[in-house]
């Protein structure tokens, strides 16, 4: 998903450290409870926790620095974490490294724990991403086979934190949407309720040759009511693809298909 990569980047930026100095641990039952990877909420939720923890860390570092530090007399709102330490915002020359602060305090490490909270704006605004999906395809007038030639997705998801992982997430979601539109169907035995295609051998998902050229683009406009200006991109790549495919099939054949997947029998 790219969550760990993005959080490492965000944490490095917040702490003024190189990304190589950051380790992100997640998905371990020994760790505190964290938001699940669902509802396109994980990355932004974790970003809120990183913001809260970095602010708490800043306060603790100022307290440890004491009166013998170049930072003496400065308050939390007057300093920031940068260049491997703490520095004044208005007076950047008043800087002391983490190593120096901990060494003078006789500490080997400093640990803080904080949690993020949902923004109050969520009570007033729908903070969801949106997209427009375009599809070019061909339909055989003999067999009814659908061949998708091209997919284009345009997304409004706030700030894109990592273009490479975001593009991969969008494309992966659009491939899932292609399966939703054309191949994927869970078949049940009406007598027993058992799933008849219970393995990937019988459940048809898009293979490499089924996936066309996929282009993605985004607005990159920050959401002013979200941490980092970002919104979720987890599911938005999926949701519009089936509608785009169905509309393209209608444009090609004149048949409006209202049940998924759009299989050959529905077009003959």
C-alpha positions in Angstrom: 0.0 0.0 0.0 2.9 2.3 0.5 1.7 3.3 4.0 5.0 2.5 5.7 7.0 4.4 3.0 4.8 7.5 3.4 5.0 7.5 7.2 8.8 7.2 7.1 8.9 10.2 4.8 6.5 12.2 6.9 8.3 11.3 10.1 11.7 12.2 8.7 10.4 15.5 7.6 8.8 16.2 11.0 11.9 15.3 12.9 14.4 16.9 10.6 16.2 13.6 10.0 17.3 11.6 6.9 14.8 9.0 5.9 17.4 6.3 6.5 17.3 7.1 10.2 13.5 6.3 10.4 12.1 2.8 11.1 8.3 2.3 10.9 6.8 -0.7 12.6 3.2 -1.7 12.0 1.1 -4.8 11.7 2.4 -6.4 14.9 0.0 -7.5 17.6 2.5 -6.3 20.2 2.0 -2.7 19.1 -0.7 -0.4 20.4 -4.0 -0.4 18.5 -3.9 1.4 15.2 -6.4 2.2 12.5 -7.1 -0.7 10.2 -6.2 -0.6 6.5 -9.8 0.2 5.4 -12.1 3.0 4.5 -9.2 4.9 2.9 -8.3 6.2 6.3 -5.1 4.6 7.4 -2.4 6.9 6.0 -4.1 10.2 7.1 -5.0 8.7 10.5 -1.4 7.7 11.2 -0.2 11.0 9.9 -2.3 12.7 12.6 -0.6 10.5 15.3 2.8 11.4 13.9 2.0 15.1 14.2 0.8 14.7 17.8 3.8 12.6 18.8 6.3 15.1 17.2 4.7 18.0 19.0 4.9 16.1 22.3 8.5 15.2 21.6 9.4 18.8 20.9 8.1 19.8 24.4 10.0 17.0 26.1 13.3 18.0 24.3 12.9 21.6 25.4 12.4 20.5 28.9 15.5 18.3 28.8 17.6 21.0 27.2 17.3 23.2 30.3 19.0 26.6 30.9 22.5 25.5 29.6 21.2 25.1 26.0 21.2 27.6 23.2 17.5 27.1 23.3 17.1 28.4 26.8 14.1 30.7 27.1 12.4 29.6 23.9 8.9 28.1 24.1 7.4 25.2 22.1 5.8 27.6 19.6 9.1 29.3 18.9 11.1 26.3 17.9 10.9 23.4 15.4 12.6 20.1 14.8 15.1 20.5 12.0 18.6 19.4 10.9 18.8 16.6 13.5 17.8 18.7 16.5 15.8 21.7 17.7 16.2 25.2 16.4 14.5 28.6 16.8 12.0 29.6 14.1 13.0 33.2 14.2 16.5 32.6 15.3 17.7 29.4 13.4 21.2 29.9 14.8 19.9 28.9 18.2 20.1 25.2 17.4 21.0 22.1 19.4 21.2 18.5 18.2 19.2 15.7 19.7 22.5 13.9 20.6 23.7 17.0 22.5 20.4 17.4 24.4 20.3 13.8 25.5 24.0 13.6 26.3 23.8 16.6 28.7 20.6 15.2 30.3 22.3 11.8 30.8 19.8 10.0 28.7 20.4 7.4 26.0 16.9 7.8 24.5 13.7 9.7 24.7 10.4 8.1 24.0 6.9 9.7 23.7 3.5 8.2 22.9 0.7 10.2 21.4 -2.5 9.6 19.4 -4.2 11.5 16.7 -7.9 12.4 16.8 -10.3 12.7 13.9 -10.5 16.3 12.7 -13.6 18.1 14.0 -14.3 19.1 10.4 -15.4 15.5 9.8 -18.6 16.3 11.7 -19.4 19.0 9.1 -17.8 18.0 5.9 -17.6 14.8 3.7 -13.9 14.4 3.4 -13.9 11.9 0.6 -11.8 11.6 -2.5 -13.3 11.7 -6.0 -12.4 10.5 -9.5 -13.3 10.4 -13.1 -12.6 7.2 -15.0 -12.4 6.9 -18.8 -12.4 3.7 -20.8 -11.8 2.8 -24.4 -12.7 -0.8 -25.4 -13.8 -3.1 -28.2 -16.7 -5.6 -28.3 -16.7 -8.5 -30.7 -19.9 -8.6 -32.7 -19.5 -12.4 -33.1 -18.6 -13.6 -29.5 -19.5 -10.6 -27.4 -16.0 -10.6 -25.9 -14.9 -7.3 -24.4 -11.4 -6.1 -24.8 -10.4 -3.0 -22.9 -7.7 -1.0 -24.7 -7.1 1.9 -22.4 -8.0 3.2 -19.0 -7.5 6.7 -17.7 -8.1 7.8 -14.1 -8.2 11.4 -13.0 -8.2 11.8 -9.2 -8.8 14.5 -6.6 -7.3 13.1 -3.4 -5.7 16.2 -1.8 -2.0 16.2 -1.5 -0.2 13.2 -3.0 2.4 12.3 -0.4 4.4 9.9 -2.6 3.8 10.1 -6.4 5.3 6.7 -7.1 3.4 4.7 -4.5 0.2 6.7 -5.2 0.4 5.9 -8.9 0.8 2.3 -8.2 -2.1 2.3 -5.8 -4.3 4.0 -8.4 -3.4 1.5 -11.1 -3.8 -1.4 -8.8 -7.3 -0.2 -7.8 -8.2 0.3 -11.5 -7.1 -3.3 -12.2 -9.4 -4.5 -9.4 -12.2 -2.4 -10.9 -11.6 -4.1 -14.2 -12.1 -7.5 -12.5 -15.3 -6.2 -10.9 -16.5 -5.0 -14.3 -15.7 -8.0 -16.4 -14.7 -11.2 -14.6 -15.2 -11.4 -10.9 -18.3 -13.1 -9.6 -18.8 -15.2 -6.4 -21.1 -18.1 -7.3 -23.2 -19.7 -4.5 -24.8 -23.2 -4.4 -28.5 -22.2 -3.7 -29.1 -25.5 -1.9 -26.3 -25.3 0.7 -25.0 -21.6 0.5 -21.5 -22.8 -0.2 -19.2 -20.8 -2.4 -18.8 -22.8 -5.6 -15.7 -20.9 -6.9 -13.8 -20.9 -3.7 -10.3 -20.7 -5.1 -8.4 -18.5 -7.5 -8.4 -21.4 -9.9 -12.1 -20.9 -10.5 -12.5 -17.2 -9.4 -11.6 -15.2 -12.4 -9.4 -12.1 -11.9 -7.6 -10.1 -14.5 -4.3 -11.6 -15.6 -1.4 -9.7 -17.2 -2.8 -9.9 -20.8 -6.2 -8.7 -19.6 -4.8 -5.4 -18.3 -4.6 -2.6 -20.8 -2.5 0.6 -20.8 -3.5 2.5 -17.6 -2.8 6.2 -17.2 -3.4 8.1 -13.9 -3.3 11.8 -13.1 -4.3 13.9 -10.1 -5.1 17.4 -9.1 -2.7 17.6 -6.1 -4.8 20.3 -4.5 -4.3 20.1 -0.7 -7.4 19.5 1.5 -7.2 22.3 4.1 -9.1 20.3 6.7 -6.9 17.2 6.6 -3.5 16.3 8.1 -0.8 17.0 5.5 -3.7 18.1 3.2 -4.1 14.5 2.1 -7.1 12.2 1.7 -7.4 8.5 1.2 -6.6 6.8 -2.1 -7.2 3.2 -1.1 -10.5 2.5 -2.8 -11.0 5.4 -5.1 -9.2 3.7 -8.0 -11.7 0.9 -8.0 -15.1 2.5 -7.7 -15.5 4.2 -11.0 -14.1 1.6 -13.4 -17.1 -0.7 -13.7 -19.3 2.3 -14.5 -16.8 3.5 -17.1 -16.6 0.0 -18.7 -20.4 -0.4 -18.7 -20.9 3.0 -20.3 -18.2 2.2 -23.0 -20.0 -1.1 -23.7 -23.3 0.7 -24.1 -21.6 3.2 -26.5 -20.2 0.3 -28.5 -23.2 -2.0 -28.6 -26.3 0.0 -27.6 -26.9 -2.5 -24.8 -27.2 -1.2 -21.2 -25.9 -3.8 -18.9 -26.9 -3.3 -15.2 -25.5 -6.4 -13.6 -21.9 -7.2 -13.0 -19.8 -8.8 -14.3 -20.4 -7.9 -17.9 -20.0 -11.4 -19.3 -20.4 -12.6 -22.9 -23.9 -14.1 -22.4 -25.2 -10.7 -21.5 -24.0 -9.1 -24.7 -25.2 -11.8 -27.2 
